[in-house]
């Protein structure tokens, strides 16, 4: 069976379909087996296209993926950014079309620089290198990586070894080899079988408990984002989190409030913190997300503690247009969406000492940071548990919170650590070191989620090395194709 030749517009329609299937492979649908199918559809007929046509196919895939999978961008812009529907639709479309260019560039380079021999391997390697580019270029956006959907698949035991990029590589390779198998190249099926059956001999446990369990309460205030930063919103927030805290029993070791739980600066919130601390049971620690400002009028998104807590954490990887405004002089005031409800934030240092609370050593990741695998791995190396606080109110009733939770689950699996996830309105959850959700609070409700966690010791291979071995493997898969292309 030779290379299938499709009319270009057929290839583009297949790419749009593949993008939608990739969204279905991820949360909340979790049809993980559609990930390899989507990759196979992108590989199918690719070598009959010119580089320009391959770029268009990649762009159409990006439109299908981000158009279906990041609908929450519209919610953030329209519902909470006070932007009219036509302009919100335009900005959302611009966001989707811009992100799709990463796939256009990846597929153009793939067709321009590689030949058809060993194509199943070079395709998978090129896919992962394209994901690496998307992770870091222009501050990065590693949302809906192909491997993220595999946290519930039989491939999941590979995550502690090579992280999400190794999962992406194996998923893309399964798809491309599946196409080769349909061409009756039986060796392709044998390779796929080895990749999937090898998990039977992989370790399931890379870390072990360090000591006794700790009872933790994650508080979810479910505050209305539209009034949160008003005086009324500040009063509601203070009353809600104070009341929820006082309702906790004496057997709670740690209480966690989510990102920016009190919509004010830390110095303004200090009297509230002190009143709450005075009523805490002896030995109970409290952590809260809060905004800080220093003597030089620099502002930070932070986690601070009350009671027996050591240290603090300042968010290092900020969200463009959410926490700071690129090209501020040009964009501020142009439309309401670009007028941030708070001053532009400064990033904290990349290297920060872990916090200590309730006998746990915490690796922190605030909101958006949890989607960056290497940032979280760097925190996990010095910590025995991971904490992420988030304000997912910006997502509304979209796919965003479910996708966000799925990425937090993968970070737990990659690093062999419990993850405590406290959010403003859901999805608040406890996640075990295998990436399983132990308990989850209902979304869009005021809730106190109580669970037991343990500090874990021992580092997974991924925690030790980060993603670079998977990146290197992807590059090595591409290199033979580059040499063969030059000969031809």
Kinemage of the C-alpha trace (Angstrom):
@kinemage 1
@onewidth
@group {chain A} dominant
@subgroup {mainchain}
@vectorlist {calphas} color= white
{ca unk a 1} P 0.000 0.000 0.000
{ca unk a 2} L 1.686 3.202 -1.158
{ca unk a 3} L 1.366 6.655 0.311
{ca unk a 4} L -2.295 7.659 0.289
{ca unk a 5} L -2.888 10.676 -1.911
{ca unk a 6} L -5.661 12.937 -0.708
{ca unk a 7} L -6.873 16.122 -2.272
{ca unk a 8} L -5.528 18.980 -0.144
{ca unk a 9} L -8.966 20.011 1.058
{ca unk a 10} L -9.630 16.432 2.165
{ca unk a 11} L -6.419 16.560 4.191
{ca unk a 12} L -7.492 19.855 5.760
{ca unk a 13} L -10.893 18.442 6.780
{ca unk a 14} L -9.190 15.419 8.297
{ca unk a 15} L -6.925 17.774 10.240
{ca unk a 16} L -9.885 19.728 11.637
{ca unk a 17} L -11.439 16.412 12.676
{ca unk a 18} L -8.174 15.272 14.275
{ca unk a 19} L -8.011 18.469 16.318
{ca unk a 20} L -11.506 17.884 17.658
{ca unk a 21} L -10.673 14.258 18.440
{ca unk a 22} L -7.658 15.399 20.468
{ca unk a 23} L -9.964 17.555 22.587
{ca unk a 24} L -12.222 14.538 23.103
{ca unk a 25} L -9.215 12.506 24.251
{ca unk a 26} L -8.671 14.956 27.122
{ca unk a 27} L -10.821 15.838 30.139
{ca unk a 28} L -13.712 15.913 30.698
{ca unk a 29} L -14.361 13.374 27.927
{ca unk a 30} L -11.219 11.280 28.670
{ca unk a 31} L -11.479 9.195 25.486
{ca unk a 32} L -7.705 8.729 25.656
{ca unk a 33} L -7.627 6.224 22.784
{ca unk a 34} L -8.590 9.033 20.386
{ca unk a 35} L -5.130 10.585 20.916
{ca unk a 36} L -3.324 7.989 18.754
{ca unk a 37} L -6.201 8.110 16.252
{ca unk a 38} L -5.804 11.881 15.893
{ca unk a 39} L -2.040 11.553 15.421
{ca unk a 40} L -2.609 8.841 12.810
{ca unk a 41} L -4.997 11.082 10.872
{ca unk a 42} L -2.341 13.798 10.813
{ca unk a 43} L 0.280 11.336 9.572
{ca unk a 44} L -2.031 9.839 6.939
{ca unk a 45} L -1.228 11.163 3.465
{ca unk a 46} L 1.178 13.749 4.827
{ca unk a 47} L 4.063 12.878 2.496
{ca unk a 48} L 1.923 13.416 -0.591
{ca unk a 49} L 1.563 17.097 0.379
{ca unk a 50} L 3.924 19.935 -0.400
{ca unk a 51} L 5.511 21.737 2.564
{ca unk a 52} L 3.009 24.546 2.138
{ca unk a 53} L 0.073 22.145 2.086
{ca unk a 54} L 1.489 20.329 5.126
{ca unk a 55} L 1.652 23.683 6.928
{ca unk a 56} L -2.002 24.308 6.093
{ca unk a 57} L -2.890 20.839 7.378
{ca unk a 58} L -1.064 21.594 10.619
{ca unk a 59} L -2.830 24.948 10.938
{ca unk a 60} L -6.231 23.305 10.411
{ca unk a 61} L -5.378 20.793 13.134
{ca unk a 62} L -4.585 23.678 15.479
{ca unk a 63} L -7.896 25.345 14.605
{ca unk a 64} L -9.749 22.142 15.409
{ca unk a 65} L -7.830 21.572 18.638
{ca unk a 66} L -7.884 25.046 20.136
{ca unk a 67} L -11.239 26.012 18.640
{ca unk a 68} L -12.852 23.099 20.456
{ca unk a 69} L -10.531 22.769 23.439
{ca unk a 70} L -9.969 26.351 24.612
{ca unk a 71} L -13.488 27.746 24.458
{ca unk a 72} L -12.869 29.088 27.966
{ca unk a 73} L -10.879 31.939 26.401
{ca unk a 74} L -14.154 33.436 25.190
{ca unk a 75} L -15.624 33.150 28.697
{ca unk a 76} L -12.651 35.007 30.171
{ca unk a 77} L -12.774 37.750 27.550
{ca unk a 78} L -16.531 38.266 27.353
{ca unk a 79} L -17.991 37.293 30.717
{ca unk a 80} L -15.197 38.646 32.917
{ca unk a 81} L -13.330 40.967 30.560
{ca unk a 82} L -16.381 43.152 29.842
{ca unk a 83} L -15.866 42.784 26.076
{ca unk a 84} L -18.748 42.910 23.602
{ca unk a 85} L -19.680 39.673 21.845
{ca unk a 86} L -18.338 40.571 18.363
{ca unk a 87} L -14.988 41.721 19.712
{ca unk a 88} L -14.771 38.773 22.123
{ca unk a 89} L -15.387 36.383 19.230
{ca unk a 90} L -12.730 38.151 17.170
{ca unk a 91} L -10.144 38.023 19.970
{ca unk a 92} L -10.918 34.367 20.672
{ca unk a 93} L -10.567 33.565 16.975
{ca unk a 94} L -7.286 35.471 16.865
{ca unk a 95} L -6.034 33.508 19.879
{ca unk a 96} L -6.982 30.170 18.285
{ca unk a 97} L -5.559 31.056 14.878
{ca unk a 98} L -2.328 32.304 16.433
{ca unk a 99} L -1.778 29.161 18.480
{ca unk a 100} L -2.526 27.021 15.426
{ca unk a 101} L 0.528 28.551 13.758
{ca unk a 102} L 2.726 26.401 16.006
{ca unk a 103} L 1.401 23.318 14.227
{ca unk a 104} L 1.723 25.032 10.848
{ca unk a 105} L 5.406 25.717 11.510
{ca unk a 106} L 5.992 22.187 12.828
{ca unk a 107} L 4.432 20.471 9.797
{ca unk a 108} L 6.077 22.807 7.299
{ca unk a 109} L 9.499 22.094 8.749
{ca unk a 110} L 8.742 18.382 8.903
{ca unk a 111} L 7.871 18.161 5.201
{ca unk a 112} L 10.612 20.563 4.192
{ca unk a 113} L 13.443 18.786 6.029
{ca unk a 114} L 12.563 15.082 6.147
{ca unk a 115} L 11.957 12.350 3.614
{ca unk a 116} L 9.504 9.423 3.572
{ca unk a 117} L 11.849 6.754 4.954
{ca unk a 118} L 11.546 6.098 8.692
{ca unk a 119} L 8.723 8.616 8.520
{ca unk a 120} L 6.681 7.096 11.344
{ca unk a 121} L 9.546 7.813 13.739
{ca unk a 122} L 10.502 11.240 12.428
{ca unk a 123} L 6.832 12.275 12.549
{ca unk a 124} L 6.558 11.411 16.257
{ca unk a 125} L 9.839 13.163 17.045
{ca unk a 126} L 8.817 16.275 15.128
{ca unk a 127} L 5.463 16.345 16.929
{ca unk a 128} L 7.158 16.462 20.333
{ca unk a 129} L 9.680 19.100 19.263
{ca unk a 130} L 6.729 21.203 18.124
{ca unk a 131} L 5.167 20.817 21.575
{ca unk a 132} L 8.428 21.914 23.178
{ca unk a 133} L 8.389 25.035 20.984
{ca unk a 134} L 4.826 25.788 22.074
{ca unk a 135} L 5.784 25.299 25.730
{ca unk a 136} L 8.464 27.989 25.741
{ca unk a 137} L 7.979 30.412 22.835
{ca unk a 138} L 6.420 33.772 23.793
{ca unk a 139} L 6.151 32.699 27.490
{ca unk a 140} L 4.639 29.367 26.415
{ca unk a 141} L 1.255 27.653 26.322
{ca unk a 142} L 1.589 23.890 27.023
{ca unk a 143} L -2.173 23.397 27.190
{ca unk a 144} L -3.676 20.258 25.583
{ca unk a 145} L -0.354 18.562 24.932
{ca unk a 146} L -1.067 15.245 23.234
{ca unk a 147} L 0.377 13.210 26.102
{ca unk a 148} L -1.688 14.965 28.791
{ca unk a 149} L -4.730 12.917 27.822
{ca unk a 150} L -2.916 9.653 28.599
{ca unk a 151} L -2.993 9.982 32.399
{ca unk a 152} L -5.770 7.352 32.431
{ca unk a 153} L -4.431 5.204 29.588
{ca unk a 154} L -2.252 2.059 29.742
{ca unk a 155} L 0.676 4.322 28.782
{ca unk a 156} L 0.433 6.239 32.067
{ca unk a 157} L 3.262 4.313 33.837
{ca unk a 158} L 5.702 5.944 31.390
{ca unk a 159} L 4.937 9.376 32.918
{ca unk a 160} L 7.235 9.041 35.981
{ca unk a 161} L 10.037 8.054 33.592
{ca unk a 162} L 9.796 10.697 30.873
{ca unk a 163} L 6.907 12.981 31.712
{ca unk a 164} L 4.219 14.339 29.427
{ca unk a 165} L 6.556 14.700 26.431
{ca unk a 166} L 7.395 10.999 26.494
{ca unk a 167} L 3.667 10.274 26.609
{ca unk a 168} L 3.195 12.581 23.607
{ca unk a 169} L 5.997 10.789 21.777
{ca unk a 170} L 4.517 7.347 22.444
{ca unk a 171} L 1.017 8.516 21.506
{ca unk a 172} L 2.138 10.108 18.227
{ca unk a 173} L 4.313 7.088 17.440
{ca unk a 174} L 1.386 4.751 18.074
{ca unk a 175} L -0.680 6.766 15.614
{ca unk a 176} L 1.938 6.861 12.867
{ca unk a 177} L 2.885 3.197 13.290
{ca unk a 178} L -0.805 2.342 13.251
{ca unk a 179} L -1.037 3.846 9.776
{ca unk a 180} L 2.012 1.825 8.709
{ca unk a 181} L 0.335 -1.298 10.094
{ca unk a 182} L -2.680 -0.602 7.880
{ca unk a 183} L -0.202 -0.619 4.994
{ca unk a 184} L 0.655 -4.185 6.029
{ca unk a 185} L 4.026 -3.300 7.444
{ca unk a 186} L 3.756 -5.849 10.208
{ca unk a 187} L 6.886 -4.740 12.035
{ca unk a 188} L 5.037 -1.538 12.950
{ca unk a 189} L 2.500 -3.569 14.904
{ca unk a 190} L 5.245 -5.381 16.771
{ca unk a 191} L 6.830 -2.078 17.827
{ca unk a 192} L 3.489 -0.731 19.068
{ca unk a 193} L 2.919 -3.922 21.031
{ca unk a 194} L 6.331 -3.592 22.702
{ca unk a 195} L 5.696 0.059 23.665
{ca unk a 196} L 2.324 -0.714 25.205
{ca unk a 197} L 3.186 -4.045 26.827
{ca unk a 198} L 6.435 -2.753 28.338
{ca unk a 199} L 4.357 -0.984 31.006
{ca unk a 200} L 3.728 -4.413 32.542
{ca unk a 201} L 7.314 -4.490 33.824
{ca unk a 202} L 7.579 -0.813 34.795
{ca unk a 203} L 7.503 0.104 38.506
{ca unk a 204} L 4.174 1.407 39.775
{ca unk a 205} L 5.602 3.042 42.901
{ca unk a 206} L 8.613 5.372 42.744
{ca unk a 207} L 8.172 7.042 46.129
{ca unk a 208} L 7.177 6.024 49.644
{ca unk a 209} L 5.603 7.823 52.617
{ca unk a 210} L 7.862 9.801 54.915
{ca unk a 211} L 5.694 9.585 58.017
{ca unk a 212} L 2.209 9.973 59.444
{ca unk a 213} L -0.788 11.171 57.462
{ca unk a 214} L -1.952 14.754 57.802
{ca unk a 215} L -5.581 15.859 57.785
{ca unk a 216} L -6.028 18.797 55.445
{ca unk a 217} L -9.039 21.021 54.701
{ca unk a 218} L -9.170 22.726 51.297
{ca unk a 219} L -11.632 25.638 51.348
{ca unk a 220} L -13.607 26.728 48.287
{ca unk a 221} L -15.397 30.058 48.706
{ca unk a 222} L -17.217 30.177 45.329
{ca unk a 223} L -17.090 33.973 45.194
{ca unk a 224} L -18.662 35.897 42.326
{ca unk a 225} L -15.769 37.035 40.136
{ca unk a 226} L -17.738 40.025 38.852
{ca unk a 227} L -17.936 41.589 42.344
{ca unk a 228} L -14.875 40.012 43.924
{ca unk a 229} L -12.702 43.134 43.776
{ca unk a 230} L -15.402 45.505 45.026
{ca unk a 231} L -15.786 46.472 48.724
{ca unk a 232} L -18.797 44.142 48.898
{ca unk a 233} L -16.752 41.314 47.397
{ca unk a 234} L -13.991 41.866 49.937
{ca unk a 235} L -16.463 41.649 52.822
{ca unk a 236} L -18.052 38.484 51.433
{ca unk a 237} L -14.632 36.878 50.928
{ca unk a 238} L -13.444 37.714 54.443
{ca unk a 239} L -16.662 36.430 56.032
{ca unk a 240} L -16.812 33.270 53.899
{ca unk a 241} L -13.264 32.077 54.475
{ca unk a 242} L -13.284 33.061 58.149
{ca unk a 243} L -16.509 31.106 58.697
{ca unk a 244} L -15.319 28.042 56.779
{ca unk a 245} L -12.099 28.038 58.780
{ca unk a 246} L -13.873 28.241 62.135
{ca unk a 247} L -16.078 25.287 61.120
{ca unk a 248} L -13.083 22.951 60.863
{ca unk a 249} L -12.530 20.478 63.687
{ca unk a 250} L -9.617 20.347 66.100
{ca unk a 251} L -8.165 17.338 64.254
{ca unk a 252} L -7.244 19.356 61.138
{ca unk a 253} L -3.495 19.813 60.704
{ca unk a 254} L -3.574 22.191 57.728
{ca unk a 255} L -6.166 24.521 56.196
{ca unk a 256} L -5.673 25.915 52.678
{ca unk a 257} L -7.355 28.933 51.108
{ca unk a 258} L -7.114 29.266 47.294
{ca unk a 259} L -5.338 31.793 45.074
{ca unk a 260} L -6.061 35.414 46.065
{ca unk a 261} L -8.727 34.150 48.459
{ca unk a 262} L -9.052 37.629 49.979
{ca unk a 263} L -9.259 40.200 47.138
{ca unk a 264} L -6.876 42.657 48.748
{ca unk a 265} L -3.175 43.024 49.446
{ca unk a 266} L -1.524 41.107 52.256
{ca unk a 267} L -1.002 44.206 54.401
{ca unk a 268} L -4.736 44.969 54.095
{ca unk a 269} L -5.643 41.343 54.861
{ca unk a 270} L -3.339 41.080 57.885
{ca unk a 271} L -6.025 42.042 60.473
{ca unk a 272} L -8.328 39.351 59.037
{ca unk a 273} L -5.510 36.795 59.120
{ca unk a 274} L -4.747 37.673 62.738
{ca unk a 275} L -8.382 37.225 63.829
{ca unk a 276} L -8.521 33.860 62.058
{ca unk a 277} L -5.206 32.774 63.563
{ca unk a 278} L -6.406 33.604 67.065
{ca unk a 279} L -9.207 31.056 66.644
{ca unk a 280} L -7.177 28.260 65.049
{ca unk a 281} L -6.871 25.057 67.029
{ca unk a 282} L -3.413 24.583 68.585
{ca unk a 283} L -1.030 23.082 66.056
{ca unk a 284} L -3.208 23.907 63.023
{ca unk a 285} L -1.464 25.749 60.196
{ca unk a 286} L -3.153 27.837 57.515
{ca unk a 287} L -1.958 28.666 53.996
{ca unk a 288} L -3.556 31.255 51.735
{ca unk a 289} L -3.051 32.691 48.324
{ca unk a 290} L -2.746 36.471 48.522
{ca unk a 291} L -1.426 39.467 46.608
{ca unk a 292} L 1.652 41.139 48.042
{ca unk a 293} L 3.256 44.530 47.514
{ca unk a 294} L 6.711 45.578 48.611
{ca unk a 295} L 8.279 48.896 49.527
{ca unk a 296} L 9.155 49.546 45.864
{ca unk a 297} L 5.509 49.178 44.770
{ca unk a 298} L 6.123 45.829 43.108
{ca unk a 299} L 3.246 43.378 43.277
{ca unk a 300} L 3.332 39.572 43.556
{ca unk a 301} L 0.934 36.646 43.479
{ca unk a 302} L 1.925 34.667 46.558
{ca unk a 303} L 1.172 31.942 49.092
{ca unk a 304} L 1.695 32.866 52.749
{ca unk a 305} L 1.099 31.034 56.011
{ca unk a 306} L -0.261 31.442 59.524
{ca unk a 307} L 0.639 29.418 62.565
{ca unk a 308} L 3.526 26.977 62.386
{ca unk a 309} L 4.480 27.808 58.794
{ca unk a 310} L 7.945 28.611 57.492
{ca unk a 311} L 8.571 30.593 54.336
{ca unk a 312} L 6.387 31.945 51.548
{ca unk a 313} L 6.111 31.457 47.804
{ca unk a 314} L 5.838 34.013 44.994
{ca unk a 315} L 4.531 32.944 41.600
{ca unk a 316} L 7.386 32.763 39.096
{ca unk a 317} L 5.575 32.154 35.782
{ca unk a 318} L 2.930 34.816 35.198
{ca unk a 319} L -0.030 34.750 32.801
{ca unk a 320} L 0.201 37.309 29.976
{ca unk a 321} L -2.922 39.517 29.732
{ca unk a 322} L -4.081 38.108 33.084
{ca unk a 323} L -1.302 39.110 35.480
{ca unk a 324} L 0.727 41.448 33.319
{ca unk a 325} L 0.105 43.197 30.020
{ca unk a 326} L 2.622 42.772 27.183
{ca unk a 327} L 3.110 46.012 25.240
{ca unk a 328} L 1.295 47.803 28.051
{ca unk a 329} L 1.815 51.315 26.738
{ca unk a 330} L 0.178 50.332 23.456
{ca unk a 331} L -2.676 48.129 24.686
{ca unk a 332} L -3.848 49.503 28.045
{ca unk a 333} L -7.045 51.458 27.552
{ca unk a 334} L -7.648 50.136 24.033
{ca unk a 335} L -10.479 47.868 25.235
{ca unk a 336} L -11.788 46.913 28.666
{ca unk a 337} L -10.242 43.438 28.490
{ca unk a 338} L -6.740 44.948 28.531
{ca unk a 339} L -7.450 46.943 31.698
{ca unk a 340} L -6.303 44.557 34.419
{ca unk a 341} L -8.326 44.651 37.659
{ca unk a 342} L -5.056 44.966 39.593
{ca unk a 343} L -1.587 46.404 38.991
{ca unk a 344} L 0.722 44.390 36.770
{ca unk a 345} L 2.483 41.701 38.784
{ca unk a 346} L 6.167 40.877 39.049
{ca unk a 347} L 7.438 37.292 38.893
{ca unk a 348} L 9.044 35.698 41.912
{ca unk a 349} L 12.509 34.133 41.585
{ca unk a 350} L 12.859 30.846 39.705
{ca unk a 351} L 14.632 29.194 42.627
{ca unk a 352} L 12.710 29.465 45.896
{ca unk a 353} L 13.089 27.511 49.111
{ca unk a 354} L 10.137 25.215 49.838
{ca unk a 355} L 7.569 26.154 52.447
{ca unk a 356} L 7.075 24.041 55.576
{ca unk a 357} L 3.691 23.547 57.208
{ca unk a 358} L 2.131 20.860 59.406
{ca unk a 359} L 5.195 18.660 59.077
{ca unk a 360} L 5.066 18.798 55.266
{ca unk a 361} L 7.612 20.284 52.874
{ca unk a 362} L 5.638 22.002 50.134
{ca unk a 363} L 6.404 22.468 46.459
{ca unk a 364} L 4.147 25.281 45.254
{ca unk a 365} L 2.612 26.028 41.879
{ca unk a 366} L 0.073 28.830 41.631
{ca unk a 367} L -2.711 28.331 39.068
{ca unk a 368} L -1.195 28.399 35.544
{ca unk a 369} L 2.178 27.149 36.795
{ca unk a 370} L 0.855 23.609 37.278
{ca unk a 371} L 0.694 23.104 33.495
{ca unk a 372} L 4.505 23.466 33.188
{ca unk a 373} L 5.992 20.012 33.863
{ca unk a 374} L 9.594 21.081 34.381
{ca unk a 375} L 8.706 23.961 36.688
{ca unk a 376} L 6.713 21.572 38.891
{ca unk a 377} L 9.495 18.961 38.785
{ca unk a 378} L 11.963 21.571 40.015
{ca unk a 379} L 9.654 22.276 42.985
{ca unk a 380} L 9.148 18.558 43.685
{ca unk a 381} L 12.871 17.816 43.997
{ca unk a 382} L 13.022 19.609 47.339
{ca unk a 383} L 9.494 18.842 48.546
{ca unk a 384} L 7.544 15.844 49.779
{ca unk a 385} L 4.116 17.123 48.656
{ca unk a 386} L 2.805 19.513 45.995
{ca unk a 387} L 0.345 22.352 46.569
{ca unk a 388} L -1.440 24.269 43.846
{ca unk a 389} L -3.876 27.092 44.569
{ca unk a 390} L -5.928 28.475 41.724
{ca unk a 391} L -8.747 30.817 40.740
{ca unk a 392} L -10.544 28.899 37.992
{ca unk a 393} L -13.511 31.252 38.127
{ca unk a 394} L -12.169 32.806 34.917
{ca unk a 395} L -13.003 29.572 33.070
{ca unk a 396} L -16.729 29.698 33.887
{ca unk a 397} L -18.729 26.564 33.056
{ca unk a 398} L -16.316 25.526 30.302
{ca unk a 399} L -13.889 22.666 29.699
{ca unk a 400} L -11.073 24.655 31.323
{ca unk a 401} L -11.346 23.513 34.968
{ca unk a 402} L -11.529 19.833 33.975
{ca unk a 403} L -8.491 20.175 31.706
{ca unk a 404} L -6.635 22.086 34.435
{ca unk a 405} L -7.348 19.329 36.961
{ca unk a 406} L -6.169 16.669 34.511
{ca unk a 407} L -2.813 18.415 34.150
{ca unk a 408} L -2.484 18.598 37.937
{ca unk a 409} L -3.127 14.841 38.044
{ca unk a 410} L -0.324 14.278 35.552
{ca unk a 411} L 2.069 16.364 37.667
{ca unk a 412} L 1.273 14.098 40.638
{ca unk a 413} L 1.975 10.996 38.559
{ca unk a 414} L 5.170 12.398 37.027
{ca unk a 415} L 6.651 13.253 40.414
{ca unk a 416} L 5.226 10.569 42.713
{ca unk a 417} L 3.741 13.187 45.036
{ca unk a 418} L 0.340 13.938 46.499
{ca unk a 419} L -1.151 17.122 45.055
{ca unk a 420} L -3.435 19.334 47.133
{ca unk a 421} L -5.461 21.546 44.779
{ca unk a 422} L -7.452 24.404 46.335
{ca unk a 423} L -9.523 26.521 43.941
{ca unk a 424} L -11.954 29.392 44.255
{ca unk a 425} L -14.971 27.626 42.735
{ca unk a 426} L -13.752 24.163 41.628
{ca unk a 427} L -12.356 21.773 40.932
{ca unk a 428} L -10.833 21.489 44.414
{ca unk a 429} L -9.302 18.040 44.879
{ca unk a 430} L -6.844 15.709 46.570
{ca unk a 431} L -4.722 13.689 44.107
{ca unk a 432} L -2.565 10.702 45.046
{ca unk a 433} L 0.963 9.947 43.724
{ca unk a 434} L -0.516 7.744 40.958
{ca unk a 435} L -2.518 10.679 39.614
{ca unk a 436} L -5.856 9.421 40.942
{ca unk a 437} L -8.406 11.849 42.379
{ca unk a 438} L -9.034 10.768 45.975
{ca unk a 439} L -11.693 13.365 46.749
{ca unk a 440} L -13.192 16.294 44.862
{ca unk a 441} L -15.450 19.152 45.912
{ca unk a 442} L -18.510 19.977 43.789
{ca unk a 443} L -18.017 22.830 41.360
{ca unk a 444} L -19.758 26.196 41.835
{ca unk a 445} L -20.521 25.567 45.506
{ca unk a 446} L -19.125 26.806 48.805
{ca unk a 447} L -17.297 23.762 50.148
{ca unk a 448} L -14.776 22.400 52.635
{ca unk a 449} L -12.964 19.354 51.298
{ca unk a 450} L -11.240 17.347 54.028
{ca unk a 451} L -8.785 14.569 53.222
{ca unk a 452} L -5.636 12.816 54.370
{ca unk a 453} L -2.271 13.178 52.651
{ca unk a 454} L 1.294 12.063 53.282
{ca unk a 455} L 4.665 13.465 52.457
{ca unk a 456} L 6.497 11.204 49.990
{ca unk a 457} L 10.232 10.575 49.659
{ca unk a 458} L 12.148 9.259 46.667
{ca unk a 459} L 12.444 10.884 43.251
{ca unk a 460} L 11.026 9.542 40.009
{ca unk a 461} L 13.373 9.518 36.990
{ca unk a 462} L 11.380 12.428 35.575
{ca unk a 463} L 11.715 14.473 38.758
{ca unk a 464} L 15.482 13.928 38.702
{ca unk a 465} L 16.081 14.868 35.064
{ca unk a 466} L 13.072 16.811 33.885
{ca unk a 467} L 11.993 16.610 30.256
{ca unk a 468} L 15.323 16.799 28.456
{ca unk a 469} L 15.708 12.994 27.943
{ca unk a 470} L 12.338 12.917 26.143
{ca unk a 471} L 13.345 15.955 24.081
{ca unk a 472} L 16.653 14.281 23.202
{ca unk a 473} L 14.876 11.079 22.171
{ca unk a 474} L 12.519 13.089 19.962
{ca unk a 475} L 15.470 14.826 18.295
{ca unk a 476} L 17.253 11.504 17.753
{ca unk a 477} L 14.175 10.117 16.026
{ca unk a 478} L 14.140 13.086 13.655
{ca unk a 479} L 17.852 13.044 12.773
{ca unk a 480} L 17.893 9.915 10.557
{ca unk a 481} L 15.092 11.376 8.490
{ca unk a 482} L 17.062 14.570 7.999
{ca unk a 483} L 20.069 12.665 6.660
{ca unk a 484} L 17.977 10.577 4.283
{ca unk a 485} L 16.238 13.676 3.012
{ca unk a 486} L 19.559 15.266 2.092
{ca unk a 487} L 20.665 12.172 0.147
{ca unk a 488} L 17.491 12.200 -1.912
